[in-house]
Amino acid sequence: MEYLVFPFGKYKGVKIKDLPSTYIVLALEKYELPKELYYELYCTLLGRLTVYSGIHYLMQNKDEAAMLDFLNKKIESYEQL
């Protein structure tokens, strides 16, 4: 079963990609989730952390062109979901 929306609780019916990161962490820690849902939440959170760390690195190095390219690629990947 593929999970596109969260199936229960406060955010029932909300797209996984639109869930707050804090709620994803809570769900991963608190609930016994089906493997597919756990994986989807985990990958969503990991993707957000990857984006943050990439932006942080590029900002430290003040490489604006690389940062814009990185952001554009991430936006394109989210639009394909």
Long-range contacts (C-beta under 8 A, 24 or more apart in sequence): 1-34, 1-36, 2-36, 2-40, 3-34, 3-36, 3-37, 3-40, 7-37, 16-40, 16-41, 16-44, 17-44, 17-78, 17-81, 19-44, 21-45, 21-48
